[in-house]
Amino acid sequence: MLHQYERVPQHYQLNEASENAVGSKPAPAISLRSSDESTSDPCTFQFEAIRPNVFRTTFTTPQHPVPPFPSVKRVAPDFGGDAPEVTTDLDRCSREIRCGKTKAVVDWSNAPVVSLFLDGVQKPVHRDLNFRSYAVDATGIAHYSVYKKDTLHVGLGEKAAPHGFERARLHHPLYKHIPLLINVTPSGCIGTFSTSHARGTWSVGSEIDGMWGHFKVYRQAHGGLEEYLIVGGTVAEVVRSYAELAGFPLLMPRYMMGYVGGGMKYSMEDSPRACDAIMGFIKNCEKHDMPCSAFQMSSGYTVAETEPKTRNVFTWNRHRFPDPRAFTKECHEHGVRLLANVKPYVLANHPGYPDLAKTGGFFRDPITKKTAVARLWSAGGGESGEGSHIDFTSKAGYEWWYNGVKALKDVGIDAMWNDNNEYNIPSDDWQCALETVNVPGGVARNDIGLWGRALHTELMGKSSHDATLEAEPDARPFVLTRSATAGTMKYCASSWSGDNVTSWEGMKGANALALNAGFSLLQCYGHDIGGFEGPQPTPEHLVRWIQLGIHSPRFVINCYKTNPSDNLIGEVIEPWQYPSVNPIIRAAIKRRRNPPQRWTGWGHESDPTVWSKELLKGDSQYWFGDAMLVAGVYEPGVSSARVYLPRKEDKDPGFLNLSAPYQHFESGKWHEVESTWYTSIPVLARIGSAIPVGKPAPTTCLARDDPEFPNIAKDDWRGVEIFPPPVAHDANIPSQADGAPVTDGTHATTQSFANQWLEDDGTSRVEKSELCAFEITYSAASPEEIQVGISMTKQGGFEPLWTKNGITVVLPIGEERVVTASNAAKGEVLDAGRDSKGRKLWKLQI
């Protein structure tokens, strides 16, 4: 988007037709129409309250319609019975809308300017740029707003820039198209979200001049603006409100919570055959006692057996896989699910290409009036061939893809791996069929520019998801996607950062990517551990990367490391490839966990230190769920890490180091944490938290036996790690009467802690899944005793297998107090000995 043909209307009038339609009572909205433009192309500006903290803005002309296929559906206003207060000052060309704790002011004395305020905060949390707020820019638009220096800007799907985006120009799209930018400040937060699938860029704090000052600008290449402004006191409030618009993250199946293997080489092998190479990998996982729950099968299974040996999606290489169903069945017998790589383009030599071209399954080129053709990746590194992208708005293309996915499911493939789906095509003028989407009235254009390339990423996800669901109606559908929109995540339950390279810097920078992805609700997100491309990691580097990887929502070792002698196959990373570190890696994989990654300041916005530049970058440490603070070591030969432990309030019980020497750390301070590479990276547990844990093996919650997976261990054991305040060093120091925690980090406290979690069977589709809610409470009332209680609430008939055996309470290393049942608990507490780490165990009935 290098062009710039801006025009900014400076004179607006109330849209009388809109005002009269709402009657005498002012509506929590405003409609303006430019009066200094030609009558053939006037600008219309609309602003309306949608929720107490959510507002919608549109800026359109007859040539710039609202997005014809928005990534979120338009929602009707809903204020929960508490109507907004509206006041209008026509003399000052101003309207004020007050909704709950939020106030919006629209001033149209010049170009419209929106200002948003939170109660108790004098300065606006958001303000448009005076005299240059909304501009028509050739075929698209631009929206300018004030940029706040030294604050946090996050989101936009995933970005390789520093987490805070200080002076960062974000014109590179990477793999995701999620125009959600969140500005986080100590006094409030604002999320700005565009619903268009058209190409767009955010320039954040990288443009400044003497007249306009500091500003940020969203530029959209085609069509008009539909934008949501989301206000919150904390970033969590903004993200939740965004989820209520775009959809909450999908549940992933249980098998994606374990170690997932992969590597392009395995599916590319001719001798030994690829099917045997993959089975060899699975058996090696068993041999080395490194539990693997799923395998990402690269596109080598689709490579043609004869020249030109290109990848032909939805076909099978029968030399490498002579009997696909027998292969998938053998993998399942070892407890390993399979993800098959699928790409949304068809090379010209694909056997299905002629029919797809004839039936209109591809984009059309308006110049040639024929199927649009492009160069596409076809075989190995640097290899390409001519072919065409599937137009998912065409009936022929959508159904061909749908039937291809069903055919993979029919031979036992468990999940789809939507790859190479960024739709990086050469022309916005290519034409769509528009047969599988609703075309709004008045929209006559069918170019991919207006409808958006990313629309096809979303429809590809939908086709893969719906076909998977039809093939296996009772199972939880799972689609992994490389590219994504806000709407894509309604269909795809996982994503990753794409083709990374082996480096210490890249390993560290990936943390910021993951945090931005989390703000953008890209669920089950992670990276290719060890680097997809580049040199093999050293033993130390591989260990460090795995130590980070097990503390991410998605843990996958997958790569294509170019082999100078054969660019078609490449090398792989195997977790057992360095015998000297096998025990370290084995222990790490068995500690695998997968809650979400979050910025250190999440929930701790009142702690001034979280606003330091070091923590705003977001690449050195992060919250992992709400119980663990994780930091990495990002240089070879380094054996400690500097970690900041955020403080939520004055009376904060602090953190416990989960590695030797297992010390208690005070919150609100920086600490140097010992972290030798053969032990662990820093993982600190928040005092008062709880972490449910299961068997260190791939398991299923289902009570019934599944003949397809006869050897999977039953999920009939559950532990819960708790982290009580440490025992007082001075027994004469009295307990605090009010139950507040002691602040010096040395004494036990009478404070009670409560933690909750949900469980389901891990395999059923969401609509049919039933949940069990669990709550564990505990308190350390004396230097000798910890009282614990556990309760369960069933939502439906489902109950996990392990509840019949009770739950095992796992105490930290060195914690020797006796566990007793609280008044609310049922039954007695049994001494269950110690685990292999020497931690004390106690069995408690549900």
Steps between C-alpha positions, in 0.01 A plus 500: 500500500749762382242723331344793685206692354338627817210739522358591839152659498497795742128582515232263626133534578264279698336244278144627545335185365683291758428745782129521423472124482587457866223731621521770763709298745872527414654171393842381626632561147570772249495513121686772309525579130778706340384822337818612324520214254332446166155347523621195312745392769404643842647347816276354770626471856308300760580438865286287728516348845470118488579397857583703813866487392479425126439747216475456124621749239439490126647734241378441146425649161300355210834381358626379839234265644528334839677162490269269300613195700608628844711276721242538778124526463339833583345488844199697618536746789448345844546693824342256741202723579714798602442747215787734407472871572522720189550877485548709187638852462420611144671834547827326574432214255545248779319196639579317821399137567547365851484119542573360844858595585578622149439835334525561124515849352461560125599845375426592138594867496759387245576145396330265752706438812412222746627518858442219752531540879487271801343621824756651732755563220530855368693428183332299223603140461449552124482809280492544124750735340363852453444611138618165361290235672328321209634519145401350169817365337451392137321163516531483879493705819728617780417553868736719705508512881726638771800285595596476868872463553640258758187288512437146380363424152421134441297269279484495118506119506872448530779744443875461509544857623577561867194434708448867579527603131697810600572685173417188298365513145271201450461473125597134473199266520683183611246217514200653678244763405344615827471883504460514879728750672479536879656797678561408866571777753497511882182711492301300243506308175353537151464235231452606136376229266418516128272232357633518142680212327661747258871571521585745775791640698550655842773757546546532876702792631734498202365818339541846653535855377482850642136554406336167580714391792506131597233293333412150392308417184309204361499496120266265314560437130139445390149590610361696793567472871308295751682522830428407861647700788518298824570673831613332822662576831735205440624319194308189612173695473584607144598148390185350650278757328683430173430128551130577544509659154731265313432175687668328791788262428406150392581208725779284367493120525702341778763360263621852410597561862793259477822488300425517127767368265574589140763563234476527124755226441283216633223544242753549217681169542497247216742256664407420767144582396344800671242289681779296656706810579211653695435175683871488578473844659202392710678186619811702583284726718392188689855365513632824652195541728408839353120494479365625165127556453480620138705531181489775238524323163661734246387523140749240377216247505348690203812508279441342160687176429591607146655816357437780571497387861294785638267517801145423392265569790250222591695234310716221645843382393426126496865400515553690822155410635375184325204464740409829672234343722734227624759770576262722699366200689850395607576855619177500700588168660806675641282784628616761246255723310585633152475849353520513118650802325268656238564807281233715330649503153517253214796467268430481128612137480264392780251242367212711629613828346311481167163433664548774758593748229200396289249527787630833629675381814784754466523880491457661162738749343302802367764565234517152345138415592634156599616318811752714688845337504793557737837350591458267798733303725500151359768265628803591710701805598476759221286275279189643331245433232197659342161448656195672645353588839164357596223759514307396810213729402443271201269203546735275303810595698335486841340161439816350344691595814221375729494160327880476511500550877229238542705253296797551734274445799367181341849345503559590864666843495397669825546871427576747223812712481406804287835622368626763251163675527607866506367547144808695396371560148629762254186704426212650696303510174458123479132416508301284746194292411307609813282187492552382860462840672218750534546807282364815670264717302675771307836321481577438135873430529640148505872581515712331763622841613165608646395156627849431632755226444464406866134415437620183327721409796185515713284301255775238466487460877123466488508239223764293683313531829154416366621203296690365802187534711279325244745212473517455879193671652566408863870587507647841572612639162855629486656717230850645526551813289810697405314812390196636680245777530281582797228292336731209418530411867130406507608193303869446578603413855875553460768701324876552506760758403600344169845432361742620767878463493736349755652778708514608863356840403211337315422276796477806724306716254242226458371580849378842383333334201320259732381775731365708210328188368341446840369858516349431155334173617712271285450191713730197539784707357871418492814469290702232324737409782865502398433704186325393180796603283864573570775296667439228751479639854779404737409268789483798736288703259257211438458446873436869564246516215315191624498643853318802356285294263343286769379825653298607196145413389633298202816288525623373162842403368467532122755612243641501151873557536639533150744229405758635252500166315118470474267798520192277478538324835711688754592402852283463810536572871438200721481547877731203558765602245748600771532204742677711761188715557231234451418478873454879520273512194304194613430658838400828335253337257336320790447835672309632196227752583286726281312795650517836317803728492443855629695824540664543840272797573178307432292552814783706653451832322529686831860381545713784356793272413301307238510823292879497477643469149656165588163345586306680227709317240341178620774272370677392821222379735125441511211364702410141414139479605442674832722277715847506342739776401744369237827655387756368255876496456587637157877477471730198497701436813277714722390334823267756656225739400380835630126473568247752623217367717198733473319620808123521490445667835690602811426170674631252246628157612759478222630212288667161539788385280407160351867413444787459742561657746116538518513833680216742570523832313340827598276659239549854372875449455754386243675173585798318355378142465745214463420319175761251381407357161503141624233576762240754391422851389345717775147383579350672805166402652278767650441431869134407546453356152428139399592297191304185407726231347442162338700196399822573308360314198247558218162423654132516421221579744249269335368224723415279205766304314577622149606222261678756282726594793527182705826581678444851632527528876183588685495839668427353841740703716507869583732698716488863599814691590443764767735771622427609857689787662825387657524401866595778743866495601409644842229295669435785746374732226120498528265444210329808363151533631352630175630210294712723277826352371828600657699724266862420582491161330609298804194407707195282458161665487142415583378624163278258310541442127245375248572378146264362235535301179272331246528157342316320222562175316755663272362356176132591454387797292429812701121493461486147640778532754403491865711666764605438856607797710747447783604730782785443740538713811790495742644695789809477715361569846803386698865400457395133513180477293350586159123465465373399156152457351393390150155522345347402166201639311372299204337667200326200345580133538874508438740424783875438450629150569748620758236630741425145617855477631510844660760767439865508604617823660864566405701723733810694394842350562600559861140553618447257787181626664219252550196533272160473666147533368328834538154517651347500152690190386361149522688195621851468633833600352746216444878521497597387146876508547730689264543529126826453305599861575458449874185712522254406774166359375160485670189325367167680542154377399271715286 
